[in-house]
Amino acid sequence: QVQLVESGGGLVQPGGSLRLSCTASESGFRINAIAMGWFRQARGNEREFVAGVRAGGYSNYADSVKGRFTISRDTAKNTMYLQMNSLKPEDTATYYCNTISRSVNWGQGTQVTVSS
């Protein structure tokens, strides 16, 4: 089965920015052709929806990240991104990508830590 690989996480100070990337292990899985999303799971919490992008580029966001995060896709690179600005300590979590319906096995995720 296809695997989704997240990257781009790290340690950043409050107010900083990071850009996460999501790629597929198989070129036949076209990230731009299916509704995709970013999710996150903080320690001790349930995994939650962060942002989604659908056909035609329609996107939606969790209220907690609206106005700070931007989801996008690069068709040529078969990659999805999450641009995260004005990061807050409460954004600290492991971030995952998946289809909106969560139909792919979860990958390893990428850790984002926001701390001074």
Backbone bond lengths (Angstrom), bond angles and torsions (degrees), N, CA, C in turn:
res aa  C-N    CA-C-N  psi(-1)  N-CA   C-N-CA  omega(-1)  CA-C   N-CA-C  phi
1 Q - - - 1.460 - - 1.525 108.61 -
2 V 1.318 115.54 151.11 1.456 119.64 179.73 1.519 110.39 -61.79
3 Q 1.318 115.38 147.01 1.455 121.84 174.46 1.520 108.52 -116.73
4 L 1.304 116.18 142.12 1.451 122.50 174.79 1.517 107.95 -104.68
5 V 1.311 115.96 134.66 1.457 121.53 -175.43 1.518 109.43 -119.36
6 E 1.326 115.23 122.10 1.451 121.60 179.59 1.533 109.77 -99.15
7 S 1.312 115.72 147.57 1.460 120.87 177.22 1.520 109.50 -153.58
8 G 1.320 115.40 168.97 1.459 120.76 174.24 1.515 115.30 104.44
9 G 1.311 117.08 -2.81 1.453 119.53 179.55 1.524 111.88 -71.92
10 G 1.314 115.32 175.40 1.456 119.99 178.90 1.503 111.35 166.78
11 L 1.323 114.26 -169.31 1.455 122.24 177.72 1.523 108.80 -99.80
12 V 1.311 116.60 128.32 1.458 121.02 -178.52 1.518 109.10 -141.09
13 Q 1.317 115.94 149.97 1.464 119.94 178.23 1.522 110.65 -78.15
14 P 1.312 116.86 155.76 1.473 119.01 174.99 1.520 110.87 -53.93
15 G 1.320 115.11 137.60 1.454 120.62 -176.86 1.513 113.51 90.85
16 G 1.312 117.45 -10.12 1.454 121.47 -178.62 1.521 113.03 -81.55
17 S 1.335 114.51 -176.17 1.460 121.04 -176.24 1.526 110.51 -132.69
18 L 1.315 114.51 153.44 1.462 122.57 172.46 1.521 107.78 -146.42
19 R 1.332 115.88 154.02 1.452 120.18 172.29 1.522 108.81 -123.80
20 L 1.302 115.42 121.03 1.454 121.46 178.43 1.526 109.82 -94.51
21 S 1.325 115.09 149.44 1.464 121.27 178.08 1.518 110.25 -124.72
22 C 1.318 114.65 150.40 1.471 121.74 178.52 1.519 107.98 -134.96
23 T 1.321 116.99 121.74 1.454 121.28 177.64 1.527 109.30 -125.70
24 A 1.337 115.27 161.76 1.459 121.28 -179.62 1.525 110.19 -105.92
25 S 1.311 115.66 146.64 1.464 120.51 -178.27 1.530 111.62 -73.81
26 E 1.315 117.48 -18.67 1.455 121.99 -179.67 1.515 109.44 -120.88
27 S 1.312 116.23 129.66 1.467 120.39 -178.34 1.518 111.97 -65.33
28 G 1.346 116.97 -21.54 1.453 120.09 179.73 1.516 113.25 -72.54
29 F 1.314 117.52 -15.60 1.456 121.75 176.34 1.516 106.73 -86.98
30 R 1.307 116.51 105.48 1.451 121.22 -175.55 1.519 109.88 -91.93
31 I 1.325 114.73 108.32 1.460 120.34 -176.62 1.514 111.71 -62.38
32 N 1.335 117.23 -28.29 1.455 119.06 -177.67 1.528 112.85 -82.40
33 A 1.322 116.46 -8.26 1.460 119.98 -173.52 1.516 113.96 -98.66
34 I 1.310 117.21 1.89 1.455 121.00 -175.41 1.527 108.31 -141.43
35 A 1.314 115.89 151.09 1.459 119.35 177.61 1.524 109.54 -65.89
36 M 1.308 115.77 124.49 1.458 122.05 -175.01 1.514 110.64 -123.50
37 G 1.313 115.40 159.62 1.448 118.18 179.57 1.513 113.31 -150.83
38 W 1.304 113.79 164.43 1.462 122.99 170.82 1.528 108.13 -109.30
39 F 1.307 114.06 141.14 1.456 121.48 179.87 1.524 107.83 -133.37
40 R 1.306 117.78 162.04 1.460 119.67 176.84 1.518 109.97 -145.53
41 Q 1.309 113.17 155.69 1.461 119.71 178.57 1.515 108.61 -138.94
42 A 1.300 115.22 114.49 1.454 121.16 174.86 1.531 108.90 -87.16
43 R 1.293 115.56 156.26 1.463 120.34 -177.71 1.524 110.40 -56.75
44 G 1.325 115.42 127.57 1.454 120.45 178.37 1.512 114.89 82.70
45 N 1.336 116.55 -1.24 1.465 120.14 -178.13 1.527 111.19 -113.74
46 E 1.321 114.88 164.48 1.457 120.36 173.59 1.535 108.96 -74.82
47 R 1.321 115.12 155.27 1.446 119.38 173.76 1.528 108.55 -67.92
48 E 1.332 116.49 136.76 1.459 119.91 -176.48 1.509 111.47 -129.85
49 F 1.317 113.85 155.13 1.464 121.48 177.00 1.522 109.44 -72.51
50 V 1.329 115.77 139.12 1.468 121.44 177.53 1.527 110.96 -114.14
51 A 1.333 116.11 -52.05 1.462 119.88 -176.10 1.527 109.58 -157.40
52 G 1.318 116.12 149.96 1.458 120.57 179.01 1.515 111.06 -139.01
53 V 1.329 115.69 153.05 1.461 121.18 177.07 1.526 108.20 -136.15
54 R 1.333 114.63 136.02 1.462 120.52 -175.15 1.510 110.84 -123.16
55 A 1.300 115.84 -178.89 1.456 121.49 179.40 1.523 109.45 -53.79
56 G 1.304 115.25 140.49 1.451 120.58 -179.64 1.506 113.19 81.82
57 G 1.336 115.30 0.93 1.458 118.41 176.84 1.513 114.71 86.54
58 Y 1.340 117.08 3.45 1.461 118.87 178.61 1.522 109.26 -61.71
59 S 1.321 116.57 131.85 1.452 120.73 -178.69 1.526 110.66 -129.17
60 N 1.307 115.26 153.60 1.457 119.61 174.88 1.516 108.55 -143.89
61 Y 1.327 114.86 159.40 1.451 120.65 -171.39 1.524 111.34 -138.15
62 A 1.319 114.82 153.20 1.451 119.58 169.65 1.522 107.98 -66.13
63 D 1.309 117.18 146.50 1.462 120.75 -178.43 1.524 111.63 -56.76
64 S 1.315 116.66 -32.81 1.460 120.48 -175.40 1.520 113.37 -68.50
65 V 1.334 117.64 -18.14 1.469 120.13 -177.44 1.522 112.41 -119.04
66 K 1.310 117.14 -3.74 1.472 121.03 -177.18 1.517 110.34 -59.05
67 G 1.322 114.81 131.96 1.459 120.42 -179.38 1.517 114.10 88.38
68 R 1.332 116.73 -11.59 1.473 120.32 -179.81 1.524 112.14 -115.45
69 F 1.323 116.81 -32.45 1.460 121.80 -177.91 1.527 109.77 -108.25
70 T 1.330 115.82 148.07 1.455 121.46 176.39 1.520 109.51 -135.32
71 I 1.320 115.42 127.18 1.464 120.89 178.11 1.526 108.72 -99.21
72 S 1.327 116.07 142.52 1.459 119.64 179.67 1.525 109.32 -153.84
73 R 1.338 114.34 168.18 1.466 119.73 178.56 1.521 108.76 -136.65
74 D 1.314 115.77 144.74 1.466 122.97 174.58 1.521 107.26 -113.85
75 T 1.325 116.09 107.64 1.459 120.63 -176.40 1.522 111.87 -61.40
76 A 1.316 116.71 -44.65 1.465 120.93 -176.75 1.526 111.68 -62.18
77 K 1.313 116.04 -36.10 1.464 119.93 -178.48 1.529 112.21 -94.03
78 N 1.336 115.85 -3.15 1.470 120.29 -177.68 1.521 110.74 50.15
79 T 1.322 115.38 48.06 1.458 122.13 -173.91 1.525 109.68 -134.06
80 M 1.318 114.64 143.81 1.463 120.98 173.88 1.521 108.02 -112.32
81 Y 1.323 115.69 146.86 1.459 120.81 -177.40 1.524 110.62 -125.46
82 L 1.308 114.02 158.72 1.455 121.53 168.33 1.515 107.31 -134.43
83 Q 1.315 115.56 106.18 1.460 120.90 176.02 1.516 107.52 -85.20
84 M 1.308 115.90 122.05 1.464 121.29 -176.76 1.524 109.02 -117.34
85 N 1.308 116.34 116.69 1.461 122.14 179.11 1.523 109.69 -116.74
86 S 1.315 115.26 164.71 1.467 121.36 178.32 1.531 111.17 48.51
87 L 1.299 114.73 49.29 1.456 120.16 -175.62 1.524 111.59 -65.20
88 K 1.319 114.61 145.58 1.458 122.22 -179.21 1.532 109.40 -120.95
89 P 1.311 117.62 157.31 1.473 119.05 177.71 1.526 112.70 -55.10
90 E 1.319 117.18 -32.43 1.467 119.82 -179.49 1.526 113.33 -72.87
91 D 1.322 116.84 -5.69 1.472 120.23 173.83 1.532 111.33 -83.06
92 T 1.313 116.47 -7.63 1.459 120.45 179.40 1.520 110.34 -59.66
93 A 1.328 116.09 123.88 1.468 121.50 -176.60 1.522 108.66 -178.58
94 T 1.315 114.87 171.68 1.450 120.82 167.48 1.519 107.04 -92.79
95 Y 1.307 116.13 127.94 1.457 122.04 -175.60 1.530 109.85 -103.84
96 Y 1.317 114.76 137.15 1.456 122.65 -177.75 1.519 110.21 -128.93
97 C 1.321 115.82 151.61 1.457 119.97 169.73 1.529 108.57 -114.23
98 N 1.314 114.55 154.43 1.459 121.03 179.72 1.514 107.39 -168.54
99 T 1.310 116.24 173.55 1.450 118.81 170.00 1.531 107.41 -68.57
100 I 1.322 116.86 160.23 1.455 119.76 179.23 1.529 110.32 -59.25
101 S 1.308 116.52 -34.86 1.464 120.95 -179.77 1.528 112.15 -83.60
102 R 1.348 115.99 2.26 1.468 122.40 176.39 1.527 110.53 58.68
103 S 1.330 116.15 43.68 1.457 121.37 -172.60 1.518 114.28 -87.77
104 V 1.327 116.28 -10.42 1.466 120.29 -180.00 1.526 108.60 -102.01
105 N 1.321 115.81 146.53 1.463 118.34 175.54 1.524 110.04 -57.03
106 W 1.297 116.40 139.29 1.456 120.34 -179.23 1.523 110.44 -64.90
107 G 1.338 115.34 139.47 1.444 120.87 176.46 1.509 111.07 -86.02
108 Q 1.323 115.51 -164.86 1.467 121.24 -178.31 1.518 111.73 -75.32
109 G 1.315 116.58 -24.77 1.450 120.08 -175.74 1.517 111.22 77.93
110 T 1.324 114.48 173.47 1.454 120.64 176.87 1.530 107.52 -132.73
111 Q 1.316 115.97 132.34 1.457 121.43 -173.88 1.525 110.57 -82.72
112 V 1.307 115.11 130.62 1.464 122.29 173.48 1.523 107.16 -117.95
113 T 1.320 115.26 123.73 1.459 120.82 178.68 1.525 108.35 -123.96
114 V 1.315 115.58 121.66 1.457 121.27 179.70 1.518 107.95 -110.60
115 S 1.308 115.12 110.07 1.463 119.35 -174.60 1.516 109.96 -158.67
116 S 1.322 115.15 147.37 1.454 119.57 175.44 1.526 110.66 -93.30
